[in-house]
């Protein structure tokens, strides 16, 4: 069975967050968060395996991959702010 991975963007507190999505939304959600410096592309081979049993979401954190990369003057790149953005996602 071929798993389709969708590429989407959602706005969280004024910032565009890119994410990959696979699997049935009625199944339990499984959120894959990447490490620094990386993007959700690191999960491209894992997502089809997990999508059999889960609704898989893999966002690019702010400043990484295809998500917004605001200037340091307009966004303070702290773990707290990144956490708030992921929670909003």
DSSP file (Angstrom, degrees, kcal/mol; ACC not computed):
  #  RESIDUE AA STRUCTURE BP1 BP2  ACC     N-H-->O    O-->H-N    N-H-->O    O-->H-N    TCO  KAPPA ALPHA  PHI   PSI    X-CA   Y-CA   Z-CA
    1    1 A X              0   0    0      0, 0.0     2,-0.5     0, 0.0     0, 0.0   0.000 360.0 360.0 360.0 134.0    0.0    0.0    0.0
    2    2 A X        -     0   0    0      2,-0.0     2,-0.5     1,-0.0     0, 0.0  -0.749 360.0-146.2 -89.8 128.6    1.3    3.4   -0.9
    3    3 A X        -     0   0    0     -2,-0.5     2,-0.5    19,-0.0    45,-0.1  -0.827   9.4-142.8 -95.8 128.7    1.2    6.1    1.8
    4    4 A X        -     0   0    0     -2,-0.5     2,-0.6    44,-0.1    19,-0.5  -0.795   9.0-157.2 -91.9 126.6    0.5    9.6    0.6
    5    5 A X        -     0   0    0     -2,-0.5     2,-0.3    17,-0.1    17,-0.2  -0.918  11.0-152.6-103.1 123.8    2.4   12.3    2.5
    6    6 A X  E     -A   21   0A   0     15,-3.2    15,-2.3    -2,-0.6     2,-0.5  -0.702   3.9-144.0 -96.0 148.5    0.7   15.7    2.3
    7    7 A X  E     +A   20   0A   0     -2,-0.3     2,-0.3    13,-0.2    13,-0.2  -0.960  32.7 161.0-114.9 120.2    2.6   18.9    2.5
    8    8 A X  E     -A   19   0A   0     11,-2.8    11,-2.8    -2,-0.5     2,-0.4  -0.830  29.4-144.5-135.9 168.9    0.7   21.7    4.3
    9    9 A X  E     -A   18   0A   0     -2,-0.3     2,-0.4     9,-0.2     9,-0.2  -0.998  12.9-173.9-136.4 138.8    1.2   25.0    6.1
   10   10 A X  E     -A   17   0A   0      7,-2.3     7,-3.3    -2,-0.4     2,-0.6  -0.981  25.5-122.8-130.7 145.4   -0.7   26.4    9.1
   11   11 A X  E     -A   16   0A   0     -2,-0.4     2,-0.5     5,-0.2     5,-0.2  -0.784  26.9-176.0 -91.3 124.0   -0.5   29.9   10.6
   12   12 A X  E >  S-A   15   0A   0      3,-3.0     3,-1.6    -2,-0.6    77,-0.1  -0.962  72.5 -26.5-121.6 111.8    0.4   29.8   14.3
   13   13 A X  T 3  S-     0   0    0     -2,-0.5    -1,-0.1     1,-0.3     3,-0.1   0.875 128.1 -46.1  51.6  42.8    0.5   33.2   16.1
   14   14 A X  T 3  S+     0   0    0      1,-0.2     2,-0.4     0, 0.0    -1,-0.3   0.475 119.1 105.9  84.9   1.8    1.2   35.0   12.8
   15   15 A X  E <   -A   12   0A   0     -3,-1.6    -3,-3.0    53,-0.1     2,-0.5  -0.954  69.5-125.2-119.1 133.9    4.0   32.6   11.7
   16   16 A X  E     -A   11   0A   0     -2,-0.4    52,-3.0    -5,-0.2     2,-0.6  -0.635  23.0-163.4 -78.8 124.7    3.6   30.0    8.9
   17   17 A X  E     -A   10   0A   0     -7,-3.3    -7,-2.3    -2,-0.5     2,-0.3  -0.944   6.7-150.9-110.8 116.6    4.5   26.5   10.1
   18   18 A X  E     +A    9   0A   0     -2,-0.6    42,-2.9    42,-0.3     2,-0.3  -0.617  23.5 172.7 -81.7 143.4    5.1   23.9    7.3
   19   19 A X  E     -AB   8  59A   0    -11,-2.8   -11,-2.8    40,-0.3     2,-0.4  -0.997  30.7-131.8-151.8 156.6    4.3   20.3    8.1
   20   20 A X  E     -AB   7  58A   0     38,-2.0    38,-2.5    -2,-0.3     2,-0.4  -0.852  26.7-168.6-103.8 142.9    4.1   16.9    6.6
   21   21 A X  E     +AB   6  57A   0    -15,-2.3   -15,-3.2    -2,-0.4     2,-0.3  -0.997  12.5 161.3-137.7 137.5    1.0   14.8    7.3
   22   22 A X  E     + B   0  56A   0     34,-2.2    34,-2.8    -2,-0.4   -17,-0.1  -0.985  36.7  35.7-149.5 157.0    0.2   11.1    6.7
   23   23 A X  S    S-     0   0    0    -19,-0.5     2,-0.5    -2,-0.3    32,-0.2  -0.178  92.1 -40.3  92.7 174.9   -2.3    8.5    7.9
   24   24 A X    >   -     0   0    0     27,-0.5     3,-2.2    30,-0.3    -2,-0.1  -0.665  42.1-145.8 -82.1 119.5   -5.9    8.5    8.9
   25   25 A X  T 3  S+     0   0    0     -2,-0.5    -1,-0.1     1,-0.3    30,-0.1   0.679  97.7  65.4 -60.3 -17.0   -6.9   11.5   11.0
   26   26 A X  T 3  S+     0   0    0     28,-0.1    -1,-0.3     2,-0.1     2,-0.1   0.606  90.7  80.6 -80.6 -10.0   -9.3    9.3   13.0
   27   27 A X  S <  S-     0   0    0     -3,-2.2    27,-0.1     1,-0.2    28,-0.1  -0.474 102.8 -72.1 -89.0 166.0   -6.4    7.3   14.4
   28   28 A X        -     0   0    0     25,-0.4    27,-2.6    -2,-0.1     2,-0.2  -0.271  55.5-112.6 -58.4 141.1   -4.3    8.5   17.3
   29   29 A X  E     -c   55   0A   0     25,-0.2     2,-0.4    -3,-0.1    27,-0.2  -0.514  27.3-168.5 -77.9 142.9   -2.0   11.4   16.5
   30   30 A X  E     -c   56   0A   0     25,-2.5    27,-2.3    -2,-0.2     2,-0.5  -0.955   7.5-160.9-132.3 110.6    1.8   10.9   16.5
   31   31 A X  E     -c   57   0A   0     -2,-0.4     2,-0.6    25,-0.2    27,-0.2  -0.840   1.9-157.5-100.7 124.5    3.8   14.1   16.3
   32   32 A X        -     0   0    0     25,-3.0     2,-0.5    -2,-0.5    27,-0.4  -0.893   7.7-167.9-103.2 117.3    7.4   13.9   15.1
   33   33 A X        -     0   0    0     -2,-0.6    27,-0.1    25,-0.1     2,-0.1  -0.911  12.6-141.5-107.5 128.7    9.7   16.8   16.2
   34   34 A X        -     0   0    0     25,-0.5     2,-0.1    -2,-0.5     6,-0.1  -0.352  13.2-119.8 -83.6 166.0   13.1   17.1   14.6
   35   35 A X        -     0   0    0      4,-0.2     3,-0.3     2,-0.1     2,-0.3  -0.403  51.6 -47.3 -95.1 177.4   16.3   18.1   16.3
   36   36 A X  S    S+     0   0    0      1,-0.3    -1,-0.1    -2,-0.1     3,-0.1  -0.655 118.2  14.8 -92.1 149.4   18.5   21.1   15.5
   37   37 A X  S    S+     0   0    0     -2,-0.3    -1,-0.3     1,-0.1     2,-0.2   0.537 109.0  80.4 -88.4 123.0   19.4   21.9   12.8
   38   38 A X        -     0   0    0     -3,-0.3     2,-0.3    -4,-0.1    27,-0.2  -0.822  56.0-131.2-158.6-167.7   17.1   19.9   10.7
   39   39 A X    >   -     0   0    0     -2,-0.2     3,-1.8    25,-0.1    -4,-0.2  -0.920  43.0 -84.3-152.5 177.2   13.6   19.7    9.2
   40   40 A X  G >  S+     0   0    0     -2,-0.3     3,-2.1     1,-0.3     4,-0.1   0.630 109.7  85.0 -64.4 -12.6   10.7   17.3    8.9
   41   41 A X  G >  S+     0   0    0      1,-0.3     3,-1.6     2,-0.2    -1,-0.3   0.749  74.2  72.3 -62.2 -21.1   12.4   15.8    5.8
   42   42 A X  G <  S+     0   0    0     -3,-1.8    -1,-0.3     1,-0.3     3,-0.3   0.692  96.6  51.2 -66.8 -15.3   14.4   13.6    8.2
   43   43 A X  G <> S+     0   0    0     -3,-2.1     4,-2.7     1,-0.2     3,-0.3   0.298  74.2 110.1-101.7   8.4   11.2   11.6    8.8
   44   44 A X  T <4 S+     0   0    0     -3,-1.6     4,-0.5     1,-0.2    -1,-0.2   0.793  85.8  38.6 -58.8 -30.6   10.3   11.1    5.1
   45   45 A X  T  4 S+     0   0    0     -3,-0.3     4,-0.5    -4,-0.2    -1,-0.2   0.742 116.9  50.3 -90.1 -25.0   11.0    7.3    5.3
   46   46 A X  T >> S+     0   0    0     -3,-0.3     4,-1.9    -4,-0.2     3,-0.7   0.847  96.5  69.0 -79.1 -36.7    9.6    6.8    8.8
   47   47 A X  H 3X S+     0   0    0     -4,-2.7     4,-2.3     1,-0.2    -1,-0.1   0.874  95.0  52.9 -56.4 -44.3    6.2    8.5    8.2
   48   48 A X  H 34 S+     0   0    0     -4,-0.5     4,-0.4     1,-0.2    -1,-0.2   0.860 109.6  50.6 -61.8 -32.1    4.8    5.8    5.8
   49   49 A X  H X4 S+     0   0    0     -3,-0.7     3,-0.7    -4,-0.5     4,-0.3   0.910 115.2  41.1 -69.3 -42.2    5.6    3.1    8.4
   50   50 A X  H >X S+     0   0    0     -4,-1.9     4,-1.8     1,-0.2     3,-1.6   0.778 100.4  73.6 -75.1 -27.4    3.9    4.9   11.2
   51   51 A X  T 3< S+     0   0    0     -4,-2.3   -27,-0.5     1,-0.3    -1,-0.2   0.657  81.6  71.5 -66.0 -14.8    0.9    6.0    9.0
   52   52 A X  T <4 S+     0   0    0     -3,-0.7    -1,-0.3    -4,-0.4    -2,-0.1   0.861 118.8  15.8 -65.5 -33.6   -0.4    2.5    9.0
   53   53 A X  T <4 S+     0   0    0     -3,-1.6   -25,-0.4    -4,-0.3     2,-0.3   0.510 126.2  43.1-117.8 -10.1   -1.4    2.9   12.7
   54   54 A X  S  < S-     0   0    0     -4,-1.8     2,-0.8   -27,-0.1   -30,-0.3  -0.893  74.0-114.4-137.5 162.0   -1.3    6.6   13.4
   55   55 A X  E     - c   0  29A   0    -27,-2.6   -25,-2.5    -2,-0.3     2,-0.4  -0.909  48.3-154.1 -92.1 107.1   -2.2   10.1   12.1
   56   56 A X  E     -Bc  22  30A   0    -34,-2.8   -34,-2.2    -2,-0.8     2,-0.4  -0.738  18.9-179.4 -99.0 129.8    1.4   11.3   11.7
   57   57 A X  E     -Bc  21  31A   0    -27,-2.3   -25,-3.0    -2,-0.4     2,-0.4  -0.992   5.2-179.5-126.5 132.4    2.3   15.0   11.8
   58   58 A X  E     -B   20   0A   0    -38,-2.5   -38,-2.0    -2,-0.4     2,-0.2  -0.829  11.9-169.3-134.7  96.0    5.9   16.3   11.3
   59   59 A X  E     -B   19   0A   0     -2,-0.4     2,-0.6   -27,-0.4   -25,-0.5  -0.502  22.7-126.6 -84.0 152.6    6.2   20.1   11.6
   60   60 A X        -     0   0    0    -42,-2.9   -42,-0.3    -2,-0.2     3,-0.1  -0.869  35.2-121.7 -88.9 127.4    9.3   22.2   10.7
   61   61 A X    >   -     0   0    0     -2,-0.6     3,-2.2     1,-0.2     6,-0.3  -0.269  41.2 -78.5 -65.1 157.0   10.1   24.3   13.7
   62   62 A X  T 3  S+     0   0    0      1,-0.3     7,-0.2    20,-0.1    -1,-0.2  -0.354 122.7  23.3 -57.3 130.9   10.2   28.1   13.2
   63   63 A X  T 3  S+     0   0    0      5,-2.9     2,-0.3     1,-0.3    -1,-0.3   0.426 111.8  88.9  90.4   0.0   13.5   29.0   11.5
   64   64 A X  S X  S-     0   0    0     -3,-2.2     3,-1.9     4,-0.3    -1,-0.3  -0.910  87.8 -20.9-129.4 155.5   14.0   25.6   10.0
   65   65 A X  T 3  S-     0   0    0     -2,-0.3   -26,-0.1     1,-0.2    -2,-0.0  -0.193 122.3 -22.4  54.9-129.1   13.0   23.8    6.8
   66   66 A X  T 3  S+     0   0    0    -48,-0.1    -1,-0.2     2,-0.0     3,-0.1   0.295 108.8 106.4-100.9   8.0   10.0   25.4    5.1
   67   67 A X  S <  S-     0   0    0     -3,-1.9   -50,-0.2    -6,-0.3    -6,-0.1  -0.365  85.2 -73.5 -80.0 167.0    8.5   27.2    8.1
   68   68 A X        -     0   0    0    -52,-3.0    -5,-2.9     1,-0.1    -4,-0.3  -0.223  37.5-159.1 -57.8 147.9    8.8   30.9    8.6
   69   69 A X        -     0   0    0     -7,-0.2    -1,-0.1    -6,-0.2     3,-0.1  -0.649  16.2-171.5-130.0  74.6   12.2   32.3    9.6
   70   70 A X        -     0   0    0     -2,-0.2     5,-0.1     1,-0.1   -55,-0.0  -0.206  32.4 -92.7 -66.4 159.2   11.5   35.7   11.2
   71   71 A X    >>  -     0   0    0      1,-0.1     4,-1.5     3,-0.0     3,-0.9  -0.260  32.7-112.6 -66.1 158.6   14.4   38.0   12.1
   72   72 A X  T 34 S+     0   0    0      1,-0.2    -1,-0.1     2,-0.2     5,-0.1   0.732 117.7  61.6 -65.4 -21.0   15.8   37.9   15.5
   73   73 A X  T 34 S+     0   0    0      1,-0.2    -1,-0.2     3,-0.1     3,-0.1   0.807 112.2  35.2 -73.1 -29.5   14.4   41.3   16.1
   74   74 A X  T <4 S+     0   0    0     -3,-0.9     2,-0.4     1,-0.3    -2,-0.2   0.584 125.9  34.0-102.5 -11.1   10.8   40.1   15.6
   75   75 A X  S  < S-     0   0    0     -4,-1.5     2,-0.8    -5,-0.1    -1,-0.3  -0.960  70.7-140.4-146.2 125.2   11.1   36.6   17.1
   76   76 A X        -     0   0    0     -2,-0.4     2,-2.0    -3,-0.1     5,-0.2  -0.763  19.2-141.7 -87.3 113.2   13.2   35.6   20.1
   77   77 A X        +     0   0    0     -2,-0.8     2,-0.3     4,-0.1    -1,-0.1  -0.523  48.6 138.3 -79.4  81.6   14.6   32.1   19.3
   78   78 A X     >  -     0   0    0     -2,-2.0     4,-2.5     1,-0.1     5,-0.2  -0.837  66.8-114.7-119.2 160.4   14.3   30.5   22.7
   79   79 A X  H  > S+     0   0    0     -2,-0.3     4,-2.4     1,-0.2     5,-0.2   0.867 117.8  56.7 -60.9 -34.6   13.2   27.0   23.6
   80   80 A X  H  > S+     0   0    0      2,-0.2     4,-2.3     1,-0.2    -1,-0.2   0.937 109.4  43.5 -62.2 -46.9   10.3   28.6   25.4
   81   81 A X  H  > S+     0   0    0      2,-0.2     4,-2.1     1,-0.2    -2,-0.2   0.882 113.9  50.3 -68.9 -37.5    9.1   30.4   22.3
   82   82 A X  H  X S+     0   0    0     -4,-2.5     4,-2.3     2,-0.2    -1,-0.2   0.892 110.4  51.2 -64.7 -38.1    9.7   27.3   20.1
   83   83 A X  H  X S+     0   0    0     -4,-2.4     4,-2.7    -5,-0.2    -2,-0.2   0.913 108.6  50.8 -63.5 -43.6    7.7   25.3   22.6
   84   84 A X  H  X S+     0   0    0     -4,-2.3     4,-2.0     1,-0.2    -1,-0.2   0.894 110.5  50.0 -60.9 -39.7    4.8   27.8   22.5
   85   85 A X  H  X S+     0   0    0     -4,-2.1     4,-1.5     2,-0.2    -2,-0.2   0.918 111.4  47.1 -66.7 -42.7    4.8   27.6   18.7
   86   86 A X  H  < S+     0   0    0     -4,-2.3    -2,-0.2     1,-0.2    -1,-0.2   0.898 110.7  52.8 -65.2 -39.8    4.7   23.8   18.7
   87   87 A X  H  < S+     0   0    0     -4,-2.7    -1,-0.2     1,-0.2    -2,-0.2   0.882 109.4  49.6 -62.8 -37.5    1.9   23.9   21.3
   88   88 A X  H  <        0   0    0     -4,-2.0    -1,-0.2     1,-0.3    -2,-0.2   0.794 360.0 360.0 -69.5 -28.8    0.0   26.2   19.1
   89   89 A X     <        0   0    0     -4,-1.5    -1,-0.3    -5,-0.2    -2,-0.2   0.499 360.0 360.0 -64.5 360.0    0.5   23.9   16.2
